[in-house]
Amino acid sequence: MNELIAQLTEKAGLTEAQAHKAIDVIKEYIQSQLPPMMQGMVDNFLKTGNQPGQADDFLG
């Protein structure tokens, strides 16, 4: 997740807070397009609660 935040701040010129909000909006949109049983996959992919290097933190 930190890598994605860094890219949004660098490439799109967003502040860190704006980058977090952008990810939240995108996540909500993607989840609205998926069946309920698949929405958890988006949460798992964008998980922010784990420490970098943990198995569930794909973007850490």
TIMI-2910 file (N, C-alpha, C, CB; in pm, 1 decimal, decimal comma, always signed):
<rs>
+----------+----------+----------+----------+----------+----------+----------+----------+----------+----------+----------+----------+------+
!      n_x !      n_y !      n_z !     ca_x !     ca_y !     ca_z !      c_x !      c_y !      c_z !     cb_x !     cb_y !     cb_z ! resn !
+----------+----------+----------+----------+----------+----------+----------+----------+----------+----------+----------+----------+------+
!    +82,5 !   -118,7 !     +0,0 !     +0,0 !     +0,0 !     +0,0 !    +86,8 !   +124,9 !     +0,0 !    -93,8 !     -0,1 !   +120,0 !  Met !
!   +196,1 !   +121,7 !    +75,4 !   +283,5 !   +239,0 !    +81,4 !   +341,7 !   +272,4 !    -54,5 !   +395,7 !   +216,3 !   +180,9 !  Asn !
!   +370,7 !   +169,4 !   -133,8 !   +424,3 !   +192,2 !   -268,1 !   +321,6 !   +262,8 !   -355,6 !   +466,7 !    +59,3 !   -332,8 !  Glu !
!   +196,4 !   +221,8 !   -345,6 !    +89,7 !   +285,0 !   -422,1 !    +70,3 !   +430,3 !   -378,8 !    -41,0 !   +206,8 !   -405,8 !  Leu !
!    +73,3 !   +455,8 !   -250,2 !    +63,3 !   +593,3 !   -198,7 !   +177,8 !   +677,1 !   -253,6 !    +64,8 !   +594,8 !    -43,1 !  Ile !
!   +298,5 !   +622,3 !   -251,2 !   +415,4 !   +695,4 !   -301,3 !   +400,6 !   +728,3 !   -449,4 !   +543,2 !   +613,9 !   -278,4 !  Ala !
!   +350,6 !   +634,2 !   -527,1 !   +334,1 !   +659,6 !   -669,9 !   +227,8 !   +764,6 !   -695,8 !   +298,6 !   +531,4 !   -742,7 !  Gln !
!   +120,1 !   +762,2 !   -620,5 !    +16,2 !   +863,7 !   -637,7 !    +66,3 !  +1002,7 !   -599,7 !   -106,4 !   +828,2 !   -554,2 !  Leu !
!   +146,2 !  +1009,8 !   -495,7 !   +198,5 !  +1141,4 !   -457,2 !   +301,8 !  +1190,9 !   -558,7 !   +261,4 !  +1135,2 !   -316,3 !  Thr !
!   +385,1 !  +1099,7 !   -608,3 !   +489,6 !  +1138,1 !   -702,9 !   +435,3 !  +1164,4 !   -843,0 !   +595,3 !  +1030,5 !   -709,2 !  Glu !
!   +359,7 !  +1071,0 !   -896,0 !   +316,7 !  +1078,3 !  -1036,4 !   +193,3 !  +1165,1 !  -1058,4 !   +288,9 !   +940,1 !  -1087,7 !  Lys !
!   +104,5 !  +1167,0 !   -960,5 !    -18,6 !  +1244,0 !   -976,5 !    -13,7 !  +1376,2 !   -901,0 !   -137,3 !  +1162,6 !   -929,3 !  Ala !
!    +89,7 !  +1396,1 !   -821,2 !   +102,9 !  +1520,7 !   -747,0 !     +4,4 !  +1535,4 !   -632,9 !    +87,2 !  +1634,8 !   -839,1 !  Gly !
!    -46,0 !  +1422,7 !   -581,3 !   -139,9 !  +1427,9 !   -470,8 !    -65,5 !  +1434,9 !   -338,1 !   -233,0 !  +1306,7 !   -473,7 !  Leu !
!   -132,1 !  +1493,0 !   -239,2 !    -78,1 !  +1484,4 !   -104,3 !   -102,8 !  +1342,9 !    -55,1 !   -142,9 !  +1590,9 !     -8,4 !  Thr !
!    -39,6 !  +1305,5 !    +54,5 !    -60,1 !  +1171,2 !   +109,1 !   -206,5 !  +1149,8 !   +146,7 !    +30,0 !  +1148,5 !   +231,7 !  Glu !
!   -269,2 !  +1250,5 !   +205,7 !   -410,4 !  +1238,7 !   +243,7 !   -498,4 !  +1222,5 !   +120,0 !   -455,1 !  +1362,1 !   +324,8 !  Ala !
!   -468,0 !  +1296,7 !    +13,9 !   -544,3 !  +1284,1 !   -109,6 !   -525,2 !  +1145,8 !   -172,0 !   -503,0 !  +1393,1 !   -208,9 !  Gln !
!   -404,7 !  +1093,8 !   -164,5 !   -376,8 !   +960,9 !   -219,7 !   -456,2 !   +854,5 !   -145,1 !   -226,2 !   +929,6 !   -212,6 !  Ala !
!   -461,7 !   +864,3 !    -12,5 !   -540,8 !   +769,6 !    +66,7 !   -688,0 !   +778,1 !    +27,9 !   -523,6 !   +797,0 !   +218,0 !  His !
!   -739,4 !   +899,6 !    +12,2 !   -880,0 !   +918,0 !    -25,0 !   -905,7 !   +862,1 !   -164,0 !   -919,0 !  +1066,9 !    -19,4 !  Lys !
!   -812,8 !   +884,3 !   -257,5 !   -828,0 !   +831,1 !   -392,8 !   -837,1 !   +679,0 !   -390,8 !   -711,2 !   +875,7 !   -481,5 !  Ala !
!   -752,8 !   +615,2 !   -311,5 !   -755,8 !   +469,5 !   -300,7 !   -888,6 !   +423,9 !   -241,3 !   -638,0 !   +418,7 !   -214,7 !  Ile !
!   -939,1 !   +495,4 !   -141,6 !  -1068,2 !   +459,8 !    -82,1 !  -1180,4 !   +468,0 !   -186,1 !  -1099,6 !   +552,4 !    +37,4 !  Asp !
!  -1180,2 !   +573,5 !   -266,8 !  -1283,8 !   +590,9 !   -369,6 !  -1274,6 !   +479,6 !   -473,4 !  -1270,5 !   +729,1 !   -438,3 !  Val !
!  -1154,3 !   +450,0 !   -518,2 !  -1134,5 !   +343,7 !   -616,7 !  -1177,3 !   +208,8 !   -559,9 !   -987,5 !   +338,2 !   -661,4 !  Ile !
!  -1139,6 !   +182,9 !   -434,4 !  -1177,2 !    +57,1 !   -369,1 !  -1328,5 !    +42,9 !   -362,3 !  -1117,2 !    +49,5 !   -227,9 !  Lys !
!  -1397,1 !   +149,0 !   -321,8 !  -1542,7 !   +144,3 !   -312,2 !  -1605,8 !   +121,1 !   -448,9 !  -1596,3 !   +273,5 !   -250,8 !  Glu !
!  -1551,6 !   +184,4 !   -552,8 !  -1605,7 !   +165,8 !   -686,7 !  -1587,2 !    +21,1 !   -732,6 !  -1538,5 !   +262,3 !   -785,4 !  Tyr !
!  -1467,5 !    -31,7 !   -716,9 !  -1441,1 !   -169,5 !   -759,0 !  -1532,3 !   -265,4 !   -683,9 !  -1292,9 !   -206,7 !   -735,4 !  Ile !
!  -1545,8 !   -245,5 !   -553,8 !  -1631,1 !   -334,2 !   -475,1 !  -1777,2 !   -325,2 !   -518,7 !  -1619,0 !   -300,7 !   -326,7 !  Gln !
!  -1821,5 !   -208,0 !   -561,4 !  -1960,2 !   -193,8 !   -605,3 !  -1986,5 !   -268,6 !   -735,5 !  -1994,9 !    -46,9 !   -622,5 !  Ser !
!  -1880,7 !   -298,7 !   -810,0 !  -1894,7 !   -368,6 !   -936,9 !  -1881,7 !   -520,0 !   -923,2 !  -1792,4 !   -318,0 !  -1034,0 !  Gln !
!  -1845,5 !   -566,4 !   -806,4 !  -1822,0 !   -708,7 !   -783,2 !  -1936,7 !   -771,1 !   -704,9 !  -1690,3 !   -729,5 !   -708,7 !  Leu !
!  -1956,6 !   -902,6 !   -722,3 !  -2052,9 !   -971,0 !   -636,0 !  -2004,1 !   -966,4 !   -491,2 !  -2074,0 !  -1118,2 !   -682,3 !  Pro !
!  -2096,1 !   -966,3 !   -395,7 !  -2056,4 !   -956,4 !   -254,2 !  -1950,3 !  -1057,1 !   -211,4 !  -2176,8 !   -973,8 !   -167,4 !  Pro !
!  -1955,0 !  -1178,5 !   -265,5 !  -1858,8 !  -1279,9 !   -223,1 !  -1716,1 !  -1247,9 !   -267,5 !  -1899,6 !  -1414,9 !   -277,4 !  Met !
!  -1698,1 !  -1156,1 !   -361,1 !  -1564,5 !  -1122,8 !   -410,9 !  -1511,7 !   -990,4 !   -355,2 !  -1566,4 !  -1116,7 !   -562,1 !  Met !
!  -1596,1 !   -914,5 !   -287,5 !  -1556,4 !   -783,5 !   -238,1 !  -1443,4 !   -790,4 !   -136,4 !  -1674,5 !   -714,5 !   -177,2 !  Gln !
!  -1437,2 !   -897,3 !    -59,6 !  -1330,3 !   -914,0 !    +38,7 !  -1193,4 !   -924,3 !    -25,1 !  -1355,8 !  -1036,2 !   +122,0 !  Gly !
!  -1188,0 !   -970,6 !   -149,0 !  -1059,6 !   -980,3 !   -218,7 !   -996,3 !   -842,6 !   -236,3 !  -1077,8 !  -1047,7 !   -355,4 !  Met !
!  -1079,0 !   -743,9 !   -263,5 !  -1028,8 !   -607,4 !   -279,2 !   -972,1 !   -558,0 !   -146,8 !  -1140,8 !   -512,6 !   -329,2 !  Val !
!  -1045,0 !   -582,9 !    -37,9 !   -995,8 !   -544,4 !    +94,9 !   -863,1 !   -612,7 !   +125,8 !  -1099,3 !   -579,6 !   +203,0 !  Asp !
!   -854,5 !   -740,9 !    +96,0 !   -730,4 !   -814,0 !   +122,2 !   -615,5 !   -760,4 !    +38,2 !   -749,7 !   -962,8 !    +94,8 !  Asn !
!   -642,8 !   -726,9 !    -85,8 !   -538,7 !   -676,1 !   -173,5 !   -487,6 !   -539,7 !   -127,0 !   -590,7 !   -666,6 !   -316,2 !  Phe !
!   -578,5 !   -457,0 !    -78,6 !   -541,8 !   -321,7 !    -35,8 !   -527,1 !   -310,5 !   +115,2 !   -645,0 !   -222,4 !    -83,9 !  Leu !
!   -508,3 !   -422,4 !   +180,9 !   -499,7 !   -425,2 !   +327,4 !   -396,8 !   -324,4 !   +377,1 !   -463,7 !   -566,6 !   +377,1 !  Lys !
!   -436,8 !   -244,8 !   +476,7 !   -347,9 !   -142,9 !   +531,4 !   -307,0 !   -172,7 !   +674,5 !   -414,0 !     -7,6 !   +524,8 !  Thr !
!   -372,8 !   -268,1 !   +738,9 !   -345,4 !   -293,6 !   +879,6 !   -220,7 !   -375,6 !   +906,0 !   -460,5 !   -361,8 !   +939,8 !  Gly !
!   -170,6 !   -448,5 !   +807,6 !    -54,8 !   -534,7 !   +829,1 !    +75,9 !   -457,9 !   +818,8 !    -55,2 !   -648,4 !   +729,4 !  Asn !
!   +177,8 !   -513,6 !   +878,4 !   +312,1 !   -458,4 !   +865,6 !   +370,7 !   -505,3 !   +733,2 !   +402,7 !   -501,1 !   +985,6 !  Gln !
!   +455,3 !   -424,2 !   +668,8 !   +517,4 !   -468,2 !   +543,8 !   +587,2 !   -602,2 !   +562,1 !   +617,2 !   -363,2 !   +493,4 !  Pro !
!   +573,1 !   -686,4 !   +459,5 !   +636,2 !   -816,5 !   +463,6 !   +545,2 !   -927,8 !   +510,6 !   +754,3 !   -810,8 !   +550,5 !  Gly !
!   +430,4 !   -895,7 !   +566,9 !   +338,2 !  -1001,5 !   +607,9 !   +271,3 !  -1059,4 !   +484,6 !   +232,1 !   -948,1 !   +708,1 !  Gln !
!   +233,0 !  -1183,0 !   +491,4 !   +181,1 !  -1254,8 !   +376,0 !    +57,9 !  -1189,0 !   +315,1 !   +148,5 !  -1395,5 !   +414,8 !  Ala !
!    -29,8 !  -1130,5 !   +395,4 !   -152,3 !  -1071,5 !   +343,5 !   -133,4 !   -931,4 !   +287,6 !   -255,3 !  -1068,1 !   +450,8 !  Asp !
!    -17,3 !   -872,7 !   +303,5 !     +4,8 !   -734,7 !   +261,6 !    +73,5 !   -733,7 !   +125,0 !    +89,9 !   -657,7 !   +366,7 !  Asp !
!     -5,2 !   -741,0 !    +19,5 !    +48,2 !   -751,5 !   -115,2 !   +118,6 !   -624,3 !   -160,7 !    -62,1 !   -785,1 !   -210,9 !  Phe !
!    +77,1 !   -509,4 !   -108,9 !   +136,2 !   -382,9 !   -154,4 !   +234,1 !   -324,2 !    -55,6 !    +28,3 !   -282,7 !   -181,7 !  Leu !
!   +264,3 !   -397,0 !    +52,7 !   +347,2 !   -344,1 !   +159,9 !   +487,5 !   -330,5 !   +122,8 !   +338,3 !   -427,0 !   +277,4 !  Gly !
+----------+----------+----------+----------+----------+----------+----------+----------+----------+----------+----------+----------+------+
</rs>
